Amino acid sequence: MVLDLDKYEKAILNLLQQDASLSVAAIAEKIGFSPSPCWRRIDRLEREGAIRKRVAIVDRKKVGLNAHVFAQVKLNAHGRANLEEFSAAIQGFPEVLECYVLMGSVDFLLRIVAKDIEAYERFFFNQLSSLPGIQEINSTVALSEIKLESALPIE
């Protein structure tokens, strides 16, 4: 369900996407509200699921995660019957940051981080490729990051 957002709620979301540590008072001041009605709007956005969680964005290289890999996974015909099983297994891999079900020649696209290529290779052989129903995995190593953005373009 798409939420009907007014200009103040959109402004709140844009501010929080830029800095989730802003206090309610700071947000209220920036949008021209008093803190109480601002807090009520933020509370509604959280209850309705528009704000899923507030997090810090960590620089992966600064914490030693230098390998950034995209893996396309194709399941065999029998494996497709176990999409939920595959999806559940992926949830347990902290290396997998994102997982998407795709239409087309592959079934899933994974965004994976690891300490280095050797660590990715161990993850690939010991965990990812050992999941049942996998027919093929094509891995692509990202050489550099041109754009990495978490903020949605809310207008």
C-alpha positions in Angstrom: 0.0 0.0 0.0 1.4 3.4 -1.0 1.1 6.0 1.7 -0.4 9.4 0.9 2.3 11.7 2.0 2.0 15.5 2.4 4.9 17.9 1.7 5.9 17.9 5.4 6.1 14.1 5.6 8.2 14.1 2.4 10.5 16.7 3.9 10.8 14.6 7.1 11.7 11.6 5.0 14.3 13.5 3.0 15.9 14.9 6.1 16.1 11.6 7.8 17.6 9.9 4.7 20.4 12.5 4.8 20.9 12.3 8.6 19.0 9.8 10.7 20.6 11.1 13.8 18.7 14.4 13.6 16.6 15.1 16.7 12.8 15.7 16.4 13.4 19.3 17.5 16.0 19.8 14.7 13.6 18.3 12.1 10.7 20.3 13.4 12.8 23.5 13.1 13.8 22.7 9.5 10.2 22.0 8.3 8.6 24.8 10.3 6.8 22.7 12.9 6.8 22.5 16.6 8.3 19.2 18.0 5.0 17.5 19.1 3.3 17.4 15.7 6.6 16.6 14.0 7.1 13.7 16.4 3.5 12.4 15.6 4.3 12.5 11.9 7.6 10.6 12.4 5.8 8.1 14.6 3.1 7.6 11.9 5.8 7.1 9.2 7.5 4.5 11.4 4.2 2.7 12.3 3.1 2.7 8.6 6.4 1.2 7.5 7.7 4.2 5.4 10.6 4.4 7.8 11.8 0.8 8.2 14.8 1.5 10.4 17.4 4.1 11.1 21.0 3.0 10.5 24.5 4.3 10.1 26.1 3.8 6.7 29.5 2.3 7.2 32.3 2.6 4.6 33.0 -1.0 3.7 36.6 -0.4 2.8 37.3 1.3 6.1 36.2 -1.9 7.9 38.2 -4.2 5.6 35.5 -5.4 3.2 37.4 -4.7 -0.1 35.7 -7.2 -2.4 32.4 -6.1 -3.8 30.7 -8.8 -6.0 27.5 -9.2 -7.9 26.4 -12.8 -8.3 23.6 -13.9 -10.7 22.1 -17.2 -9.5 20.2 -19.6 -11.7 18.3 -22.4 -10.1 17.6 -25.7 -11.9 14.1 -26.7 -12.6 13.8 -28.7 -9.3 15.5 -25.7 -7.5 12.8 -23.3 -8.7 10.3 -25.3 -6.6 12.4 -24.3 -3.6 12.6 -20.6 -4.1 11.5 -20.0 -0.5 14.2 -22.4 0.8 16.9 -20.6 -1.2 15.6 -17.2 0.0 15.7 -18.3 3.6 19.2 -19.6 3.2 20.4 -16.3 1.8 19.0 -14.5 4.8 21.6 -16.3 6.9 24.6 -15.1 5.0 25.9 -11.8 6.4 28.1 -11.4 3.3 24.9 -11.0 1.1 23.8 -7.4 1.5 21.0 -7.5 -1.0 19.1 -10.2 -2.9 16.6 -9.7 -5.6 14.3 -12.2 -7.4 14.5 -11.5 -11.2 12.5 -12.2 -14.3 14.6 -13.4 -17.2 17.5 -15.8 -17.7 18.6 -15.8 -14.0 16.5 -16.1 -10.9 18.4 -14.0 -8.3 20.8 -11.1 -8.2 23.0 -10.9 -5.1 25.2 -8.1 -3.9 28.0 -9.5 -1.8 30.9 -8.1 0.2 34.0 -9.9 1.5 37.4 -9.1 3.0 39.1 -9.9 -0.4 38.6 -12.1 -3.4 40.0 -15.1 -1.5 37.4 -14.7 1.2 34.7 -14.4 -1.5 36.1 -17.6 -3.1 35.7 -19.4 0.2 32.2 -18.1 0.6 31.4 -19.1 -2.9 32.6 -22.7 -2.6 31.7 -23.4 1.0 28.3 -21.7 1.3 26.7 -20.2 -1.8 27.4 -22.9 -4.4 26.6 -25.7 -1.8 22.9 -24.6 -1.6 20.6 -27.2 -3.1 19.0 -26.5 -6.5 21.7 -24.2 -7.9 22.3 -24.7 -11.6 24.7 -21.8 -12.3 26.3 -18.8 -10.5 28.0 -16.0 -12.5 30.0 -13.7 -10.3 31.1 -10.2 -11.4 33.6 -8.3 -9.3 33.0 -4.5 -9.1 36.3 -2.7 -9.7 35.2 0.7 -8.3 32.2 2.5 -7.0 30.9 5.4 -9.1 27.8 6.1 -7.1 26.5 4.6 -3.9 23.3 6.2 -2.6 20.8 5.1 0.0 18.4 8.0 -0.2 15.3 7.5 -2.3 14.3 10.4 -4.6 11.2 11.5 -2.7 9.7 14.6 -4.4 
